[in-house]
Amino acid sequence: MTLLPAIAVAATLVYWLSHFIGQYFSELATQIISLLLFVVVMVAVNTLMKNLRGD
C-alpha cells in the first residue's frame, strides 16, 4: 500500500508549485508541466517507499 501515500505527496507538491509554475508559463503549459511533475514525483516516492519497506 505505497501507492496512495505517493499520490497524496505528489498531489500536494504539485498543488503547492502550480501557482509558481503558472506565473511563468501559459495555462496549457502549466497543466502539462504539472501533470509530468505529478507522475515523476509519484513514481519516485512510490519507488522510495517500496525500497525502504524491502519489497
Backbone as CSV, one residue per row, in Angstrom:
resi,resn,N_x,N_y,N_z,CA_x,CA_y,CA_z,C_x,C_y,C_z
1,MET,0.824,-1.202,0.000,0.000,0.000,0.000,0.862,1.258,0.000
2,THR,1.717,1.371,-0.964,2.549,2.571,-1.058,2.033,3.550,-2.104
3,LEU,1.046,3.144,-2.889,0.585,3.998,-3.976,-0.228,5.193,-3.472
4,LEU,-1.121,4.978,-2.515,-1.941,6.086,-2.026,-1.121,7.188,-1.353
5,PRO,-0.161,6.858,-0.470,0.675,7.940,0.079,1.509,8.651,-0.992
6,ALA,1.959,7.906,-1.997,2.729,8.523,-3.078,1.867,9.489,-3.873
7,ILE,0.620,9.115,-4.116,-0.299,10.008,-4.823,-0.567,11.256,-3.994
8,ALA,-0.747,11.079,-2.684,-1.020,12.218,-1.805,0.148,13.195,-1.772
9,VAL,1.361,12.675,-1.676,2.546,13.547,-1.653,2.693,14.271,-2.983
10,ALA,2.524,13.560,-4.075,2.662,14.164,-5.403,1.598,15.233,-5.638
11,ALA,0.361,14.945,-5.256,-0.716,15.921,-5.452,-0.485,17.176,-4.618
12,THR,-0.026,16.997,-3.390,0.247,18.147,-2.531,1.376,19.000,-3.093
13,LEU,2.443,18.362,-3.540,3.576,19.099,-4.094,3.184,19.855,-5.357
14,VAL,2.442,19.205,-6.237,2.013,19.863,-7.474,1.062,21.015,-7.160
15,TYR,0.185,20.836,-6.187,-0.732,21.916,-5.802,0.044,23.133,-5.298
16,TRP,1.055,22.899,-4.482,1.868,23.998,-3.962,2.651,24.701,-5.064
17,LEU,3.155,23.938,-6.023,4.008,24.515,-7.057,3.242,25.067,-8.260
18,SER,1.978,24.735,-8.411,1.244,25.152,-9.601,1.109,26.670,-9.704
19,HIS,1.017,27.351,-8.587,0.935,28.817,-8.613,2.217,29.419,-9.182
20,PHE,3.356,28.895,-8.738,4.632,29.426,-9.216,4.882,29.060,-10.679
21,ILE,4.479,27.869,-11.070,4.629,27.463,-12.464,3.743,28.334,-13.353
22,GLY,2.537,28.635,-12.884,1.584,29.422,-13.653,2.009,30.857,-13.894
23,GLN,2.914,31.373,-13.075,3.400,32.737,-13.259,4.291,32.866,-14.483
24,TYR,4.930,31.793,-14.884,5.924,31.860,-15.949,5.492,31.195,-17.250
25,PHE,4.425,30.387,-17.219,4.001,29.656,-18.397,2.518,29.904,-18.649
26,SER,2.061,29.567,-19.842,0.639,29.686,-20.171,-0.145,28.616,-19.414
27,GLU,-1.458,28.694,-19.510,-2.302,27.752,-18.765,-2.108,26.315,-19.236
28,LEU,-2.046,26.134,-20.557,-1.850,24.787,-21.095,-0.478,24.230,-20.709
29,ALA,0.547,25.045,-20.825,1.893,24.605,-20.451,1.959,24.286,-18.964
30,THR,1.273,25.081,-18.145,1.247,24.833,-16.705,0.602,23.488,-16.401
31,GLN,-0.485,23.166,-17.095,-1.156,21.886,-16.867,-0.291,20.713,-17.298
32,ILE,0.407,20.858,-18.407,1.281,19.782,-18.880,2.456,19.592,-17.933
33,ILE,3.076,20.673,-17.508,4.192,20.585,-16.570,3.728,19.994,-15.249
34,SER,2.561,20.400,-14.786,2.029,19.866,-13.533,1.763,18.371,-13.637
35,LEU,1.222,17.924,-14.766,0.972,16.501,-14.961,2.268,15.705,-14.964
36,LEU,3.245,16.183,-15.697,4.538,15.490,-15.731,5.207,15.481,-14.365
37,LEU,5.134,16.607,-13.665,5.699,16.681,-12.320,4.986,15.716,-11.378
38,PHE,3.673,15.622,-11.490,2.904,14.699,-10.661,3.352,13.260,-10.889
39,VAL,3.481,12.869,-12.142,3.865,11.491,-12.455,5.277,11.190,-11.964
40,VAL,6.199,12.103,-12.182,7.590,11.883,-11.754,7.683,11.780,-10.243
41,VAL,7.035,12.678,-9.530,7.097,12.655,-8.064,6.399,11.411,-7.522
42,MET,5.261,11.044,-8.108,4.539,9.868,-7.631,5.380,8.599,-7.803
43,VAL,5.993,8.444,-8.960,6.820,7.262,-9.201,8.041,7.262,-8.279
44,ALA,8.656,8.418,-8.089,9.841,8.493,-7.228,9.498,8.166,-5.772
45,VAL,8.433,8.725,-5.266,8.055,8.462,-3.870,7.619,7.014,-3.703
46,ASN,6.877,6.482,-4.666,6.447,5.089,-4.590,7.652,4.150,-4.594
47,THR,8.610,4.407,-5.448,9.824,3.572,-5.514,10.622,3.686,-4.217
48,LEU,10.765,4.893,-3.715,11.490,5.079,-2.458,10.832,4.341,-1.315
49,MET,9.517,4.427,-1.222,8.810,3.743,-0.134,8.900,2.222,-0.255
50,LYS,8.853,1.716,-1.481,8.995,0.265,-1.667,10.405,-0.199,-1.304
51,ASN,11.402,0.615,-1.658,12.766,0.225,-1.313,13.008,0.292,0.185
52,LEU,12.413,1.256,0.853,12.574,1.342,2.312,11.856,0.207,3.023
53,ARG,10.743,-0.245,2.450,9.972,-1.333,3.041,10.649,-2.682,2.814
54,GLY,11.386,-2.791,1.734,12.123,-4.009,1.471,11.466,-4.962,0.500
55,ASP,10.512,-4.496,-0.284,9.862,-5.375,-1.268,10.689,-5.489,-2.518
